[in-house]
Amino acid sequence: SVLYGFLRFRVFPPDTPKFAPPASSRNHVTERGGEAFRDELEKMLDSIMAAGARPVLATQVTASGSASLELDDYLGSSPEQVTANREIGKWLTNCVREVASERNVLLIDCATEVEANPETLGDAIHLSEQGHKLVAESWLNGFINSGPSRE
């Protein structure tokens, strides 16, 4: 399923992606849910390191990371829903940043490096063709800048 998702949504993305944000403004990250997400992320990193590979974490470019009002429609149909979904997205992004810092894992902070706007996003979470290009450049720069010093 991961390979299918990569091919279908990253290599061959739909022309008009559709992401339906949680409809209720009461949705939020619970303490238990937040701990479970973080635990799974930590287990994934442990597994990658145990296999001898160097993990890389990246933040995602999302409508929730933008203060732009033009992206609010991507996050919901009411101000309360927009606010709730924006908070969920911010929590996820901050959690990835925290874990990368705590575990000393390379972080490619696409959410900071690529502006979330209608040209980079097709909906709340799916990148447009331009968005994919900018995220790829962000990854390339992240790898180049994390490499050994060339003195």
C-alpha positions as CSV (number, residue, x, y, z in Angstrom):
1,S,0.0,0.0,0.0
2,V,2.9,2.4,0.7
3,L,4.3,1.7,-2.8
4,Y,0.9,2.2,-4.3
5,G,0.5,5.5,-2.4
6,F,3.9,6.7,-3.5
7,L,3.3,5.9,-7.2
8,R,-0.4,7.0,-7.3
9,F,-0.1,10.2,-5.3
10,R,3.5,11.3,-5.7
11,V,4.8,10.0,-9.0
12,F,1.4,10.2,-10.8
13,P,-0.7,12.6,-8.8
14,P,-4.3,13.3,-9.9
15,D,-4.9,16.5,-11.7
16,T,-7.4,17.7,-9.1
17,P,-6.7,16.0,-5.8
18,K,-9.4,16.0,-3.2
19,F,-8.7,15.9,0.6
20,A,-11.7,16.1,2.9
21,P,-10.6,17.6,6.2
22,P,-12.3,16.4,9.4
23,A,-15.8,17.9,9.3
24,S,-16.2,18.5,13.0
25,S,-14.6,21.5,14.7
26,R,-14.5,19.3,17.8
27,N,-11.7,17.2,16.3
28,H,-8.4,17.7,18.0
29,V,-5.2,15.9,19.0
30,T,-5.9,14.1,22.3
31,E,-3.1,13.4,24.7
32,R,-3.5,9.6,24.1
33,G,-3.6,10.1,20.3
34,G,-0.6,12.4,20.4
35,E,1.4,9.9,22.4
36,A,0.5,7.1,20.1
37,F,1.5,9.1,17.0
38,R,4.8,10.0,18.6
39,D,5.4,6.4,19.8
40,E,4.9,5.1,16.3
41,L,7.2,7.7,14.8
42,E,9.9,6.7,17.4
43,K,9.4,3.0,16.6
44,M,9.8,3.7,12.9
45,L,13.1,5.6,13.5
46,D,14.4,2.8,15.8
47,S,13.6,0.3,13.1
48,I,15.3,2.3,10.4
49,M,18.4,2.8,12.5
50,A,18.5,-0.8,13.5
51,A,18.7,-1.7,9.9
52,G,21.8,0.5,9.5
53,A,20.1,3.2,7.5
54,R,20.1,6.9,8.3
55,P,16.5,8.2,8.7
56,V,15.4,11.5,7.4
57,L,12.3,13.3,8.5
58,A,10.4,16.0,6.6
59,T,7.6,18.3,7.4
60,Q,4.7,18.4,4.9
61,V,3.6,21.5,3.0
62,T,-0.1,21.9,4.1
63,A,-2.8,24.5,4.1
64,S,-2.7,24.3,8.0
65,G,0.8,25.8,7.9
66,S,-0.2,28.9,6.1
67,A,-1.8,32.1,7.5
68,S,-3.2,32.8,4.1
69,L,-7.0,33.2,4.1
70,E,-7.1,32.0,0.5
71,L,-6.4,28.5,1.8
72,D,-9.1,28.4,4.5
73,D,-11.5,26.8,2.1
74,Y,-9.1,23.8,2.0
75,L,-9.5,23.4,5.8
76,G,-13.2,23.5,6.3
77,S,-16.5,25.3,5.7
78,S,-16.8,27.1,9.0
79,P,-14.3,29.3,10.9
80,E,-14.4,26.8,13.8
81,Q,-13.6,23.9,11.5
82,V,-10.8,25.8,9.8
83,T,-9.3,26.7,13.2
84,A,-9.5,23.1,14.5
85,N,-7.9,21.6,11.4
86,R,-5.2,24.3,11.3
87,E,-4.3,23.3,14.9
88,I,-4.2,19.6,14.1
89,G,-1.8,20.3,11.2
90,K,0.4,22.6,13.3
91,W,0.6,19.9,16.0
92,L,1.8,17.3,13.5
93,T,4.4,19.6,12.0
94,N,5.7,20.6,15.4
95,C,5.8,16.9,16.6
96,V,8.0,15.9,13.6
97,R,10.3,18.9,14.2
98,E,10.6,18.0,17.9
99,V,11.3,14.3,17.3
100,A,13.9,15.2,14.7
101,S,15.7,17.5,17.1
102,E,15.5,15.1,20.1
103,R,16.7,12.1,18.0
104,N,19.3,14.2,16.1
105,V,17.7,13.1,12.8
106,L,18.1,15.1,9.6
107,L,15.0,17.2,9.2
108,I,14.0,18.7,5.8
109,D,11.6,21.4,6.9
110,C,9.5,21.7,3.7
111,A,6.7,23.4,5.7
112,T,9.1,26.3,6.3
113,E,11.0,26.2,2.9
114,V,8.0,25.9,0.6
115,E,5.2,28.5,0.8
116,A,1.8,26.9,1.1
117,N,-0.5,28.7,-1.5
118,P,-2.9,27.7,-4.3
119,E,0.1,27.4,-6.7
120,T,1.8,24.8,-4.5
121,L,-1.2,23.0,-3.1
122,G,-4.2,21.3,-4.9
123,D,-6.0,20.9,-1.6
124,A,-5.2,21.0,2.1
125,I,-2.4,18.3,1.8
126,H,-1.8,17.4,-1.9
127,L,1.0,19.2,-3.8
128,S,0.5,20.6,-7.2
129,E,3.0,20.0,-9.9
130,Q,4.8,23.2,-8.8
131,G,4.6,22.1,-5.2
132,H,6.2,18.8,-6.0
133,K,9.0,20.6,-7.8
134,L,9.7,22.9,-4.9
135,V,9.6,20.1,-2.4
136,A,12.0,18.1,-4.5
137,E,14.4,21.1,-4.5
138,S,14.0,21.4,-0.8
139,W,15.0,17.7,-0.3
140,L,17.9,18.1,-2.7
141,N,19.2,21.1,-0.8
142,G,18.7,19.3,2.5
143,F,20.8,16.4,1.4
144,I,23.5,18.6,0.0
145,N,23.7,20.8,3.1
146,S,23.7,17.7,5.4
147,G,26.6,16.0,3.6
148,P,30.2,16.0,4.8
149,S,32.1,19.2,4.7
150,R,34.1,19.8,1.5
151,E,37.2,21.6,2.7
